[in-house]
Amino acid sequence: MPTHSHALLSDEQIFAEASECIQNGKLAKVLDLCAPLVRRSGAENADAHFLMAYALLALGYAFEARAVVEEGLNVEPRNPKLLTLLGEALIEAGYFADAERSSIQTLELHPANPGALCNLRKAKAAAADVAVRIAEVSRTFLTEDDQNALVGDFAGHYRSVPIVINSRDRCSHLKQLVTWLLRSDYTNILILDNGTTYQPLLDYYNELCGHVTVWRLGKNLGHRAVWRSGLVAALLSEVYFIVSVRGTQVRIRSGRRPSGRG
C-alpha cells in the first residue's frame, strides 16, 4: 500500500523521485514508490514498470525483474528501455540463449540499440563459456540416462537427483556434507566454486576428482550462483534438484524453465 505522502504525488513527481532514488542507490524506496503505479493498467505506467524492474535487478532479483518487465511489455510491446532491460534480466538469471534471442528481437525493432548490442555480446560470450564448462562436466554429472530416469521414476532413482553445493573459501562444512552424501550413495554431486583462493579447499577439490564434479566459476556470483552461472538453464531445466547455498542448508528446486518472453 502506498504511504499517505506517496498518494499525494502525481505520477510525474513519483517518476522523478524514483529516478533520483535510483541515482542515490535507494532501491527499496523505488519499489515502494512504483508498486502502486505498476498495479494500475494503462500505457502511462510503462515507465513505472521500468523503474521497478531496474531496482529489482539491481537488488539481485532477476526473476522478479523479468516478470515486471514482461508486464510492462504487455502495455508497450516496443518500449526500447523495457526490451533492453529484459535482456539484462535474462542474462542475470543465467538464461543466456533466451537473452541472445531477446536481444536479436530488440535489434530488429530498434537497430543499433546500444543496450541490446551490449546484451547480445554478453549473452553470446556467456553461452560460449557455459558450453565449454558443460562439455567438461557432462561425462560425470547428470548424464542423459540420469535425467530420463529422474523424469520417469523419481522415487526409484532419487539418489541420482542433482545436488549442487555453492562454495567459496570454506572447507570443513563442505567436507562434512560431501562425505555424508557419498556415504549415502548420491551420485550426482556438483560443487559450484565461486573463485576460491583458500588453498586447503583447492587441494580438497583435487582429492574429489572422479567422485564429485567441481565447476570453477573463477569469480564470486554469490548465493544465486547456481542460476546466474547458467547451470540451471543448461543442465537442470527439466529436473528437480537440490541446492545447498549456505553451509549445510539445502533447498529443493524445480529447474523447469519459467514461461515468458525470450
Backbone as a ProteinNet text record, in pm:
[ID]
protein_1_A
[PRIMARY]
MPTHSHALLSDEQIFAEASECIQNGKLAKVLDLCAPLVRRSGAENADAHFLMAYALLALGYAFEARAVVEEGLNVEPRNPKLLTLLGEALIEAGYFADAERSSIQTLELHPANPGALCNLRKAKAAAADVAVRIAEVSRTFLTEDDQNALVGDFAGHYRSVPIVINSRDRCSHLKQLVTWLLRSDYTNILILDNGTTYQPLLDYYNELCGHVTVWRLGKNLGHRAVWRSGLVAALLSEVYFIVSVRGTQVRIRSGRRPSGRG
[TERTIARY]
83.6	0	88.1	53.7	133.5	116.2	220.8	207.1	123.2	79.6	-5.5	66.1	197.1	272	282.5	297.4	305.6	173	62.2	-68.7	-93.8	-23	-42.5	40.9	131	219.3	155.5	182.8	139.9	232.2	189.4	273.4	409	409.1	534.3	627.3	570.2	652.1	708.5	626.7	673.7	786.5	772.5	878.4	1007.2	993.6	1111.7	1179.2	1098.7	1156	1218.9	1151.9	1206.8	1337.9	1344.7	1468.8	1581.7	1550.1	1650.1	1695.1	1600.8	1636.3	1730.7	1709	1798.1	1938.3	1947.7	2078	2148.6	2071	2128.1	2136.6	2097.1	2107.1	1998.8	1890.8	1780.6	1679.5	1720.1	1643.1	1514.2	1517.4	1395.7	1286.6	1325.5	1226.6	1166.3	1247.4	1195.5	1080.6	1098.2	992.2	866.5	886.8	772.8	699	773	712.6	637.9	698.5	646.2	539.6	536.8	443.5	297.8	248.9	108.5	81.4	179	160.5	162.8	247.6	258.4	127.9	59.2	-65.7	-178	-162.4	-262.8	-249.2	-354.3	-346.6	-334.2	-278.1	-266.3	-127.4	-116.9	12.9	104.1	45.9	128.9	215.9	192.9	266.9	385	417.1	533.4	661.1	670.3	788.2	798	685.1	686.9	737.1	694.5	743.6	895.6	944.2	1088	1163.8	1120.8	1192	1189.6	1073.8	1062.6	1148.9	1144.8	1225.5	1374.4	1412.5	1553	1600.4	1517.4	1554.1	1562.8	1467.8	1470.6	1597.4	1633.2	1752.8	1877.5	1883.4	1998.4	2009.4	1896.5	1896	1924.9	1936.6	1969.7	1851.4	1733.5	1613.2	1580.4	1659.1	1646.7	1513.5	1466	1341	1222.3	1225.1	1119	1123.1	1244.2	1258.2	1204.3	1233.6	1183.3	1030.6	967.6	821.2	763.3	823.5	774.6	797	913.2	940.6	835.8	803.1	707.3	567.4	531.8	405.8	407.7	520.9	533.1	528.6	585.7	583.8	444.3	361.8	221.9	151.4	202.9	148.5	208.6	341	412.8	510.2	467	548.8	679	685.4	804.4	892	863.1	937.8	1085.7	1176.8	1317.1	1384.6	1346.6	1408.2	1367.9	1240.6	1194.4	1254.2	1261.5	1318.9	1465.5	1538	1678.8	1693.5	1607.7	1613.5	1576.2	1488	1455.1	1579.2	1658	1782.2	1876.4	1886.5	1973.9	1924.8	1793.7	1737.9	1762.1	1747.3	1770.4	1916.5	2007.1	2149.7	2177.3	2123.9	2147.8	2089.5	1978.8	1916.1	1983.6	2079.3	2152.8	2089.5	1987.6	1921.9	1983	2106.2	2185.4	2130.5	2082.1	2025.2	1899.2	1816.6	1697	1734.6	1839.5	1885.2	1934.2	2003	2050.4	1933.3	1832.9	1715.9	1641.4	1626.5	1556.7	1630	1761.9	1840	1829.5	1830.4	1814.1	1677.1	1574.2	1440.5	1433.5	1503	1505.3	1573.7	1682.5	1755.8	1676	1589.2	1502.3	1405.3	1362.1	1270.6	1345.1	1463.8	1541.1	1686.3	1714.8	1850.7	1954.7	2068.2	2181.5	2154.3	2049.9	2025.6	2146.9	2215.1	2341.1	2323.8	2214.2	2191.6	2169.9	2091.8	2066.4	2193.8	2276.1	2404.4	2495.4	2498.8	2579.8	2528.3	2396.6	2337.8	2368	2362.4	2388.8	2531.4	2626.5	2766.7	2784.2	2724.5	2737	2673.9	2555.3	2484.4	2562.2	2617.2	2695.1	2819.8	2889.7	3011.5	2979.1	2872.5	2834.4	2790.1	2714.2	2668.5	2786.3	2885.1	3003.7	3081.2	3091.8	3162.2	3091	2957.7	2880.4	2895	2896.3	2909.5	3041.1	3147.5	3277.5	3269.8	3209	3200.2	3110.6	3002.3	2914	2988	3066.3	3144.1	3241.1	3291.8	3386.5	3319.2	3194.3	3130.4	3029.8	2989.6	2881.3	2915.5	3043.5	3082.4	3058.1	3051.2	3044.5	2921.4	2851.8	2742.3	2613.4	2510.7	2376.3	2375.6	2402.7	2400.6	2256.8	2242.7	2108.8	2028.3	2095.3	2026.6	1974.5	2056.2	2013.4	1887.7	1889.6	1775.4	1648.7	1660.8	1544.1	1488.6	1578.7	1535.7	1463.7	1515.3	1454.1	1317.6	1305.7	1177.2	1075.2	1120.5	1028.7	990.4	1085.4	1059.1	1150.6	1112.2	1197.8	1219.5	1111.5	1122.2	1217.7	1217.1	1303.2	1448.3	1475.7	1612.5	1654.3	1602.2	1624.7	1771.6	1851.9	1993.7	2069.3	2000.5	2060.1	2021.8	1942.3	1899.5	2023.3	2026.8	2141.6	2147.5	2264.3	2287.4	2398.2	2363.8	2459.2	2494.8	2623.8	2672.3	2746	2692.1	2756.8	2870.6	2990.9	3108.1	3202.9	3264.9	3372.8	3448.3	3574.3	3669.9	3634.4	3537.6	3505.6	3517	3600.7	3636.4	3570.5	3568.4	3528.4	3382.6	3291.4	3149.9	3127	3198.8	3184.9	3228.8	3340.4	3387.8	3283.7	3223.3	3122.1	3004.1	2957.5	2841.7	2872.5	2985.4	3020.5	3042.9	3108.6	3133.1	3001.2	2905.6	2775.6	2704.1	2707.1	2638.5	2698.6	2830.3	2895.1	2865.8	2866.3	2835.4	2690.3	2604.5	2462.2	2434.3	2541.3	2532.5	2464.3	2470	2424	2531.2	2488	2582.7	2604.1	2514.3	2527.3	2549.2	2673.2	2710	2799.4	2762.3	2842	2870.6	2997.1	3037.5	3057.4	2986.1	2995.6	3087	3211.5	3310	3310	3297.7	3287.9	3421.8	3523.5	3652.4	3729.5	3729.8	3803.1	3951.9	4008.7	4153.9	4217	4136.2	4183	4246.2	4375.4	4449.2	4403	4375.8	4325.5	4198.8	4111.6	3990.1	4024.1	4115.8	4158.3	4220.6	4299.5	4357.9	4248.8	4145.3	4034.9	3961.7	3945	3882.2	3959.2	4090.3	4171.5	4152.1	4132.6	4109.7	3977.1	3881.7	3748.4	3739.6	3843.7	3841.5	3796.4	3695.6	3643.1	3524.5	3500.9	3389.1	3282.7	3329.2	3240.5	3285.3	3190.7	3222.3	3239.9	3346.5	3372.1	3366	3274.8	3258.7	3318.1	3433.4	3505.1	3463.4	3394	3343.7	3453	3554.9	3660.2	3623.5	3503.1	3456.9	3345.7	3312	3210.4	3075.3	2982	2848.4	2747.4	2793	2705.4	2612.8	2510.1	2425.1	2332.1	2318.1	2235.8	2321.2	2441.5	2534.4	2481.2	2403.6	2352.4	2265.3	2198.6	2118.1	2201	2274	2346.3	2453.2	2507.1	2612.1	2559.6	2428.3	2371	2354.7	2391.5	2384.8	2242.3	2147.7	2008.6	1955.1	1975	1923	1988.8	2117.1	2191.1	2173.4	2165.7	2167.6	2046.7	1981.5	1881.2	1741.3	1717.7	1590.3	1473.1	1499	1389.4	1373.9	1454.6	1451.6	1447.2	1402.5	1417.4	1563.5	1610.3	1746.9	1751.6	1861	1882.7	2001.2	1985.9	2096.5	2126	2253.2	2299.7	2364.1	2307.2	2353.3	2437.3	2416.5	2495.3	2523.4	2650.6	2686.7	2618.2	2538.1	2468.9	2320.9	2277.4	2136.6	2104	1994.1	1958.2	1816.8	1794.7	1663.8	1637.1	1516.3	1476.4	1413.8	1459	1410.3	1370.5	1276.2	1242.3	1316.2	1383.7	1456	1374.2	1246.1	1165.8	1163.4	1187.7	1204.9	1079.6	1097.2	981.5	926.5	793.7	733.5	754.7	739.5	752	826.3	856.2	926.4	1069.3	1131.6	1271.8	1284.9
-118.9	0	125.3	225.6	346.6	421.8	493.8	576.9	698.6	770.6	887.4	991.4	1010.6	1111.1	1072.8	943.8	899	923.3	903.7	918.5	1061.4	1157.9	1297.5	1339.6	1255.4	1289.9	1252.9	1333.1	1298.5	1190.6	1126.2	1023.4	1081.9	1201.9	1264	1287.5	1329.2	1350.1	1218.6	1113.7	982	933.9	948.9	907.6	984.8	1114.9	1196.6	1153.7	1129.1	1087.2	949.2	857.3	722	725.7	808.8	821.9	875.7	972.4	1026.8	921.2	839.4	732.3	631.6	601.3	509.5	568.9	696.9	762.4	758.9	764.7	768.8	630.1	525.8	390.2	351.7	428.7	398.3	308.9	186.6	98.1	48.8	24.7	-21	85.1	211.2	318.7	324.8	290.7	286	186	71	-30.5	21.6	89.9	144.6	249.4	330.9	437.4	382.3	282.7	237.5	128.7	55.7	-57.1	-16.9	93.9	129.6	159.2	218.9	250.3	124.6	30.2	-94.1	-173.2	-161	-234.9	-178.4	-55	5.5	-45.7	-33.4	-61.4	71.5	65.4	186.6	206.9	256.9	271.6	368.1	461.2	561.3	501.5	374.5	314.1	228.3	228.6	151.9	201.6	333.6	387.8	334.6	317.6	263.5	119.9	42.5	-95	-95.3	-5.4	0.7	33.6	136.7	177.8	68.1	3.9	-101.9	-222.2	-260.5	-374.6	-343.4	-220.9	-179.5	-194.5	-148.6	-159.8	-305.3	-386.9	-528.7	-595.4	-565.1	-625.8	-581.1	-453.4	-401.9	-464.5	-505.3	-571.1	-720.1	-771.7	-912.1	-1002.7	-945.1	-1025.2	-1031.7	-1111.6	-1115.4	-1173	-1278.8	-1340.7	-1247	-1179.6	-1085.3	-966.5	-921.5	-811	-850.6	-972.7	-1020.4	-1016.8	-1059.6	-1062.7	-922.4	-824.8	-687.5	-629.7	-658.9	-612.6	-666	-793.7	-853.9	-794.2	-758.3	-687.6	-553.5	-483.4	-355.8	-369.7	-478.3	-500.7	-536.6	-588.5	-608.9	-475.4	-371.5	-236.8	-169.2	-176.2	-114.8	-217.6	-299.8	-409.6	-366.7	-243.7	-197.8	-104.4	-90.7	2	-38.7	43.7	1	-18	64.8	50.4	-81.7	-116.4	-242.3	-361.6	-354.4	-464.6	-486.3	-377.5	-389	-446	-399.7	-449.4	-597.2	-641.7	-784.4	-866.6	-820.8	-891.2	-896.6	-786	-781.9	-879.1	-883.9	-973.5	-1119.5	-1152.8	-1290.4	-1329.9	-1238.3	-1266.9	-1289.6	-1202.7	-1213.6	-1343.2	-1389.8	-1514.1	-1637.9	-1618.2	-1731.8	-1792.1	-1726.7	-1777	-1707.8	-1751	-1680.1	-1696.7	-1815.1	-1835.8	-1751.1	-1745.1	-1661.4	-1514.2	-1473.3	-1334.2	-1300.1	-1395.4	-1372.4	-1354	-1441.4	-1429.4	-1298.8	-1263.5	-1140.4	-1018.2	-1018.6	-905	-892.5	-1004.4	-1001.4	-944.4	-987.3	-934.8	-784.2	-739.3	-596.5	-519	-573.2	-504.9	-502.3	-599.9	-596.2	-479.4	-447.8	-335.4	-202.3	-208.3	-86	-109.1	-103.1	-129.2	-38.8	-99.5	-28.3	18.3	-35.4	-1.7	-43.3	51.1	16.6	-85.1	-75	-170.4	-310	-323.2	-454.6	-513.5	-428.8	-476.3	-526.9	-453.9	-495.8	-627.2	-638.6	-762.5	-879.9	-855.7	-962.6	-1013.2	-922.1	-962.7	-1041.2	-991.1	-1058.9	-1198.1	-1207.3	-1335	-1437.8	-1396.2	-1488.3	-1536.9	-1444.5	-1482.3	-1576.5	-1545.9	-1630.9	-1767.8	-1773.3	-1902.2	-1986.7	-1923.8	-1998	-2052.9	-1972.2	-2016.5	-2134.3	-2126.7	-2236.3	-2362.7	-2349.3	-2466	-2539.8	-2462.1	-2523.4	-2597.3	-2534.9	-2596.7	-2721.3	-2713.8	-2829.5	-2946.4	-2918.2	-3024.8	-3088.3	-3008.6	-3059.3	-3149	-3116.4	-3188.6	-3293.4	-3291.5	-3378.6	-3526.1	-3558.6	-3700.1	-3756.1	-3668.5	-3716.3	-3669.1	-3568	-3510.1	-3510.7	-3575.9	-3575.5	-3612	-3737.5	-3785.7	-3787.3	-3807.5	-3814.5	-3929.1	-4041.5	-4154.9	-4116.7	-4041.2	-3994.8	-3908.4	-3814.2	-3724.3	-3801.5	-3896.2	-3975	-4056.3	-4111.8	-4192.4	-4106.3	-3985.9	-3897.5	-3848.1	-3818.7	-3772.3	-3885.9	-4007.5	-4120.5	-4181.9	-4186	-4251.2	-4189.7	-4072.5	-4000.2	-4080.1	-4136.4	-4208.8	-4327	-4392.1	-4508.6	-4474.9	-4348.7	-4308.5	-4182.2	-4164.3	-4038.5	-4014.6	-4120.1	-4099.1	-4040.7	-4029	-3962.9	-3815.9	-3765.9	-3626.3	-3535.8	-3435	-3343	-3264.8	-3263.3	-3186.9	-3086.9	-2959.4	-2852.5	-2781	-2773.4	-2709.4	-2581.8	-2469.2	-2340.8	-2321.7	-2294.6	-2299.7	-2182.9	-2136.8	-2038.3	-2028.1	-2070.6	-2046.4	-2107.5	-2200.6	-2268.7	-2418.3	-2483.5	-2622.2	-2723.5	-2698.1	-2801.9	-2844.2	-2748.2	-2783	-2853.9	-2810.9	-2875.1	-3021	-3047.4	-3185	-3272.2	-3219.5	-3296.6	-3330.5	-3231.6	-3252.6	-3352.5	-3334.6	-3423.5	-3565.2	-3579.2	-3712.6	-3784.5	-3712.1	-3772.5	-3811.6	-3725.9	-3754.8	-3877	-3886.8	-4000.9	-4130.9	-4124.2	-4244.2	-4286.9	-4190.9	-4220.1	-4258.4	-4272.2	-4320.9	-4224.5	-4094.1	-3996.7	-3984.3	-3980.6	-3995.5	-3869.7	-3772.6	-3650.6	-3529.3	-3512.1	-3403.5	-3306.5	-3180.2	-3078.2	-2964.3	-2930.2	-2815	-2697.2	-2590.1	-2469	-2371.9	-2361.6	-2281.3	-2137	-2045.8	-1902.2	-1831.3	-1876.5	-1807.1	-1826.8	-1948.8	-1978.8	-1948.5	-1890	-1868	-1943.5	-2009	-2080.1	-2212.2	-2224.7	-2337.7	-2473.1	-2489.3	-2619.8	-2663.5	-2568.9	-2604.4	-2642.8	-2570.9	-2606.1	-2746	-2778.9	-2912.7	-3018.5	-2985.8	-3079.4	-3105.8	-3002.2	-3022.2	-3126.6	-3118.6	-3215.2	-3356.8	-3370.3	-3502.5	-3562.9	-3477.8	-3524.7	-3569.9	-3548.9	-3581.6	-3726.7	-3745	-3878.5	-3915.7	-3840.5	-3869.3	-3759.5	-3635.3	-3519.2	-3424.6	-3364.6	-3269.1	-3130.3	-3062.9	-2926.2	-2832.9	-2736.7	-2636.8	-2506.4	-2465.9	-2347.9	-2225.4	-2134.3	-2015.1	-1910.4	-1911.1	-1811.8	-1674.8	-1661.6	-1536	-1567.7	-1469.2	-1488.7	-1437.7	-1527.9	-1491	-1490.4	-1516.6	-1504.6	-1623	-1601.5	-1713.5	-1759.4	-1681.5	-1723.7	-1774.8	-1817	-1858.6	-1974.1	-2062.7	-2178	-2131.9	-2018.5	-1962.4	-1868.4	-1777.3	-1675.6	-1734.9	-1848.7	-1913.2	-1973.7	-1990.9	-2058	-2207.2	-2257	-2400.5	-2453.3	-2382.4	-2428.4	-2435.6	-2329.4	-2327	-2433.1	-2460	-2551.2	-2697.9	-2728.4	-2868.8	-2913.6	-2821.3	-2860.9	-2814	-2780	-2717.5	-2814.2	-2945.4	-3042.3	-3130.7	-3106.7	-3196.8	-3116.8	-3184.7	-3127.9	-3143.4	-3048.6	-3058	-3002	-3030.1	-2979.3	-2884.4	-2768.4	-2673.5	-2638.2	-2643.9	-2600.7	-2464.2	-2362.4	-2226.5	-2168	-2214	-2164.4	-2280.1	-2315	-2425.3	-2552.7	-2609.9	-2734.7	-2712.8	-2585.7	-2557.4	-2603.8	-2675.7	-2725.9	-2681.9	-2665.6	-2631.2	-2715.4	-2764.1	-2839.6	-2742.8	-2748.8	-2656.8	-2733.8	-2680.3	-2731.6	-2647.5	-2713.1	-2639.8	-2610.4	-2644.4	-2625.6	-2478.5	-2456.6	-2321.7	-2237.3	-2115.3	-2028.5	-1985	-1966.4	-1922.2	-1773.4	-1724	-1580.6	-1553.3	-1425.1	-1383.2	-1433.2	-1437.1	-1476.8	-1610.3
0	0	0	-79.8	-78.3	52.9	90.3	208	173.3	277.5	255.2	169.4	195.7	120.6	-26.2	-56	-195	-266.1	-192.7	-254.5	-299.8	-241.1	-276.4	-396.5	-442.5	-553.1	-687	-786.8	-921.9	-977.6	-1087.9	-1149.6	-1188	-1244.5	-1287.9	-1168.8	-1055.7	-936.4	-882.9	-890.6	-845.6	-935	-1068.3	-1160.1	-1130.3	-1106.2	-1078.8	-949	-844.5	-716.2	-726.3	-798.7	-814.8	-892.5	-995.3	-1072.6	-985.5	-900.2	-809.1	-708.8	-662.5	-568.7	-633.2	-760.7	-830.7	-836.4	-868.3	-874.4	-739.3	-630.8	-496.2	-431	-505.9	-452.4	-354.1	-348.5	-256.4	-328.7	-352.5	-439.9	-375.5	-245.1	-177.4	-186.3	-179.2	-188.6	-329.1	-431.3	-568.1	-576.7	-513.9	-515.3	-447.5	-336	-262.5	-345.2	-417.6	-497.8	-619.4	-684.4	-813.9	-803.5	-693.2	-683.5	-708.6	-650.4	-677.1	-823.6	-892.4	-1034	-1119.2	-1083.1	-1159.3	-1150.6	-1037.6	-1021	-1107.8	-1152.2	-1238.9	-1381.6	-1459.6	-1602.4	-1676	-1796	-1874.6	-1927.2	-2047.6	-2113	-2038.9	-1961.7	-1895.9	-1786.5	-1750.3	-1640.4	-1686.2	-1814.5	-1860.7	-1794	-1770.5	-1702.5	-1560.2	-1494.6	-1358.8	-1359.6	-1459.3	-1472.2	-1491.6	-1575.5	-1599.5	-1471.7	-1400.1	-1279.2	-1173	-1157.3	-1057.1	-1095.4	-1221.9	-1267.2	-1256.5	-1288.6	-1277.3	-1132.2	-1038	-896.8	-852.7	-894.7	-859.7	-912.1	-1035.5	-1094.6	-1021.1	-985.7	-912.2	-773.2	-717	-585.8	-595.7	-717.2	-736.3	-760.6	-787	-807.7	-957.1	-1029.1	-1174.5	-1220.2	-1155.6	-1197.8	-1172.5	-1058.3	-1028	-1124.1	-1156.7	-1251.5	-1388.2	-1429.3	-1558.4	-1561.5	-1453.8	-1450.1	-1463.4	-1395.9	-1403.3	-1542.7	-1602.2	-1738.8	-1835	-1821.8	-1914.3	-1897.2	-1774.4	-1753.2	-1826.8	-1817.9	-1886.7	-2037.8	-2089.2	-2234.3	-2283.4	-2195.8	-2234	-2255.5	-2188.2	-2204.5	-2327.7	-2338.3	-2450.7	-2508.9	-2604.5	-2655.2	-2723.7	-2771.4	-2844	-2760.5	-2632.3	-2547.7	-2542	-2595.3	-2604.4	-2469	-2369.6	-2237.3	-2172.5	-2184.8	-2127.4	-2200.9	-2333.4	-2410.4	-2374.3	-2357.9	-2319.5	-2179.4	-2088.9	-1950.9	-1944.1	-2032.6	-2037	-2068.7	-2166	-2197.3	-2079.3	-2006.6	-1888.7	-1781.3	-1760.3	-1658.7	-1695.9	-1823.5	-1868.4	-1850	-1878	-1857.5	-1709.7	-1625	-1481.2	-1424.8	-1484	-1438.7	-1495.2	-1586.6	-1642.4	-1765.9	-1822.1	-1943.7	-2065.2	-2097.5	-2196.9	-2338.2	-2372.3	-2504.9	-2522.4	-2418.6	-2423.9	-2436.4	-2364.8	-2372	-2512.2	-2574.6	-2711.1	-2807	-2796.1	-2883	-2856.7	-2729.6	-2694.3	-2749.7	-2742.1	-2790.9	-2942.6	-3012.3	-3158.3	-3194.4	-3122.6	-3148.3	-3120.5	-3015.5	-2985.1	-3097.6	-3149.4	-3256.8	-3386.9	-3406.2	-3524.2	-3515.2	-3392.3	-3372.6	-3361.7	-3300.2	-3273.9	-3316.1	-3446	-3495.2	-3427.7	-3396.8	-3336.9	-3194	-3129.2	-2989.7	-2906.9	-2841.1	-2773.4	-2660.3	-2585.4	-2477.4	-2528.8	-2637.5	-2695.5	-2754.8	-2817.8	-2872.8	-2761.2	-2650.8	-2536	-2479.2	-2464.8	-2414	-2505.3	-2635.4	-2730.8	-2717	-2703.3	-2685.4	-2556.1	-2448.3	-2318.7	-2323.5	-2382.4	-2386.9	-2467.7	-2582.1	-2665.3	-2592.1	-2526.6	-2454.4	-2338.6	-2264.7	-2151	-2197.5	-2306.7	-2359.7	-2405.1	-2467.9	-2512.2	-2393.6	-2287.9	-2166.8	-2102.8	-2094.2	-2036.3	-2119.4	-2252.2	-2339	-2312.2	-2290.2	-2258.9	-2125.5	-2027.3	-1894.4	-1897.4	-1972.9	-1984.4	-2046.8	-2149	-2212.8	-2113.9	-2020.1	-1921.1	-1818	-1779.7	-1670.6	-1715.3	-1843.5	-1888	-1878.9	-1874.4	-1865.4	-1726.5	-1626.4	-1488	-1412.9	-1462.3	-1386.1	-1467.2	-1414.1	-1469.6	-1618.6	-1645.2	-1783	-1834.8	-1964.1	-2023.3	-1964.1	-1935.7	-1872.9	-1733.6	-1659.3	-1526.9	-1538	-1632.1	-1648.5	-1683.4	-1776.5	-1817	-1700.1	-1619.6	-1505.2	-1402.1	-1376.5	-1277.5	-1323.4	-1451.6	-1504	-1504	-1536.3	-1545.8	-1413.2	-1318.5	-1189.8	-1084.8	-1036.4	-941.8	-813.7	-758.8	-631.8	-642	-757.2	-773.7	-802.4	-834.5	-868.7	-793.9	-673.7	-603.3	-571.3	-563.6	-535.5	-654.9	-769.5	-885.4	-893.4	-797	-801.7	-800.5	-886.3	-885.1	-754	-693.6	-571.5	-599.8	-593.4	-624.2	-494.9	-467.1	-345.1	-383	-340.5	-367.2	-267.7	-317.2	-229	-255.4	-145.5	-157.6	-26	-28.2	80	215.1	218.9	344.3	320.3	399.8	370.7	464.7	594.9	690.7	672.9	661.4	644	510.8	408.9	278	285.9	352.1	366.6	436.6	543.2	616.5	526.8	450.8	365.1	254.2	187.4	76.3	126.2	238.8	294.8	321.7	379.6	408.5	279.6	180.5	54	-15.7	-15.8	-80.9	-5.6	125.7	205.1	186	151.7	129.3	-15.7	-95.3	-233.8	-330.1	-302.6	-401.8	-510.7	-633.2	-744.9	-827.5	-817	-898.5	-807.5	-765.7	-675.9	-752.7	-749.8	-817.9	-721.6	-708.8	-629.4	-723.5	-695.2	-776.1	-701.4	-747.5	-675.5	-724.5	-629.4	-658.7	-639.6	-710.2	-706.2	-578.3	-526.8	-402.9	-417.3	-312.7	-306.5	-189.4	-107.2	12.4	-30.8	-15.3	-71	-16.9	112.8	159.1	86.3	52.5	-20.7	-164.3	-226.3	-362.8	-365.5	-261.7	-251.7	-235.7	-159.1	-138.8	-270.1	-349.7	-481.5	-562.5	-557.6	-632.7	-580.3	-449.5	-390.2	-437.3	-471.2	-508.6	-654.1	-728.5	-871	-892.9	-975.8	-1003.2	-917.7	-809.9	-720	-722.3	-728.8	-727.8	-838.2	-907.7	-1013	-952.7	-990.5	-944.9	-1065.6	-1059.4	-1165.8	-1111.3	-1165.5	-1115.2	-1196.6	-1130.4	-1198.6	-1221.2	-1135.9	-1149.7	-1095.6	-1040.1	-981.8	-883.1	-801.9	-699.3	-749.2	-774	-818.4	-703.6	-582.3	-467	-447	-361.7	-320.6	-432.9	-539.2	-653	-768.6	-740.1	-845.2	-929.2	-867.7	-942.4	-1059.1	-1042.3	-1151.5	-1238.2	-1176.6	-1252	-1342.1	-1304	-1383.6	-1513	-1523	-1638.7	-1619.3	-1501.5	-1476	-1483.9	-1424.3	-1423.8	-1566	-1642.6	-1779.7	-1866.8	-1842.3	-1929.5	-1893.1	-1763.6	-1722.5	-1641.2	-1574.4	-1475.1	-1510.3	-1635.2	-1672.2	-1669.7	-1671.5	-1681.1	-1558.2	-1454.9	-1339.4	-1209.5	-1104	-970.5	-929.5	-847.2	-797.6	-656.9	-588.9	-452.8	-457.5	-394.8	-390.1	-244.9	-209.1	-78.2	-96.6	-30.8	-56.3	56.2	176.8	290.2	384.4	392.4	481	438.8	529.1	500.1	473.8	461.7	433.1	291.1	274.7	142.3	106.6	-23.1	-75.1	-198	-209.8	-328	-426.6	-550.1	-652.3	-777.5	-848.5	-981.4	-1083.6	-1176.2	-1277.8	-1400	-1399.2	-1520.4	-1558.9	-1688	-1741.6	-1719.9	-1665.7	-1648.8	-1783.1	-1789	-1913.4	-1929.3	-2051.4	-2074.8	-2202.7	-2222.6	-2342.5	-2341.4	-2461.6	-2469.8	-2517.3
[MASK]
++++++++++++++++++++++++++++++++++++++++++++++++++++++++++++++++++++++++++++++++++++++++++++++++++++++++++++++++++++++++++++++++++++++++++++++++++++++++++++++++++++++++++++++++++++++++++++++++++++++++++++++++++++++++++++++++++++++++++++++++++++++++++++++++++++++

